[in-house]
Amino acid sequence: MIDKESGLTEQEEKVSEKLTDAWAAFKGLPVQHSSDKDDFCFGIHLCQGLLMQRIARRKYPKGWENIEKIK
């Protein structure tokens, strides 16, 4: 089932929540390098972007290639 507010499936919602948890946990670590926080944040945003692409592929399969639909 797809959540009407987020556009994510139940499984994708779980991934999103785990990304949020990972960010919160990472922020609690002692700083070892000045760019670590920014780099980790970039990685989280990259993963969130991949989740957004899944929404776009479902909604606009012609403009966003979706191999699931091709099978």
C-alpha positions as a Python dict, from the first residue, in 0.01 Angstrom:
ca = {
    (1, 'M'): (0, 0, 0),
    (2, 'I'): (122, 349, -84),
    (3, 'D'): (93, 622, 179),
    (4, 'K'): (-120, 905, 42),
    (5, 'E'): (84, 1174, 214),
    (6, 'S'): (441, 1057, 145),
    (7, 'G'): (387, 856, -173),
    (8, 'L'): (604, 579, -28),
    (9, 'T'): (512, 214, 8),
    (10, 'E'): (510, 64, 355),
    (11, 'Q'): (852, -93, 294),
    (12, 'E'): (992, 236, 158),
    (13, 'E'): (857, 416, 465),
    (14, 'K'): (1059, 177, 680),
    (15, 'V'): (1373, 260, 482),
    (16, 'S'): (1300, 632, 522),
    (17, 'E'): (1256, 593, 898),
    (18, 'K'): (1585, 401, 922),
    (19, 'L'): (1762, 680, 734),
    (20, 'T'): (1625, 929, 987),
    (21, 'D'): (1738, 702, 1271),
    (22, 'A'): (2085, 669, 1113),
    (23, 'W'): (2119, 1049, 1092),
    (24, 'A'): (2014, 1092, 1455),
    (25, 'A'): (2260, 824, 1568),
    (26, 'F'): (2545, 967, 1362),
    (27, 'K'): (2493, 1315, 1504),
    (28, 'G'): (2547, 1165, 1849),
    (29, 'L'): (2896, 1039, 1764),
    (30, 'P'): (3203, 1234, 1869),
    (31, 'V'): (3348, 1448, 1589),
    (32, 'Q'): (3661, 1298, 1432),
    (33, 'H'): (3685, 1513, 1119),
    (34, 'S'): (3531, 1849, 1034),
    (35, 'S'): (3360, 1723, 716),
    (36, 'D'): (3215, 1398, 855),
    (37, 'K'): (2878, 1546, 946),
    (38, 'D'): (2833, 1715, 607),
    (39, 'D'): (2947, 1401, 422),
    (40, 'F'): (2708, 1176, 614),
    (41, 'C'): (2424, 1423, 559),
    (42, 'F'): (2500, 1421, 185),
    (43, 'G'): (2479, 1041, 187),
    (44, 'I'): (2142, 1048, 364),
    (45, 'H'): (2011, 1303, 112),
    (46, 'L'): (2135, 1084, -173),
    (47, 'C'): (1941, 788, -32),
    (48, 'Q'): (1630, 1002, 22),
    (49, 'G'): (1657, 1112, -340),
    (50, 'L'): (1652, 749, -450),
    (51, 'L'): (1330, 700, -253),
    (52, 'M'): (1181, 1005, -428),
    (53, 'Q'): (1276, 859, -765),
    (54, 'R'): (1073, 549, -681),
    (55, 'I'): (767, 770, -638),
    (56, 'A'): (835, 942, -971),
    (57, 'R'): (877, 608, -1149),
    (58, 'R'): (543, 486, -1019),
    (59, 'K'): (361, 807, -1101),
    (60, 'Y'): (531, 886, -1434),
    (61, 'P'): (665, 557, -1577),
    (62, 'K'): (705, 701, -1928),
    (63, 'G'): (937, 979, -1814),
    (64, 'W'): (1116, 782, -1543),
    (65, 'E'): (1230, 438, -1661),
    (66, 'N'): (1091, 164, -1442),
    (67, 'I'): (1216, -185, -1526),
    (68, 'E'): (944, -326, -1302),
    (69, 'K'): (685, -199, -1553),
    (70, 'I'): (881, -332, -1852),
    (71, 'K'): (881, -695, -1729),
}
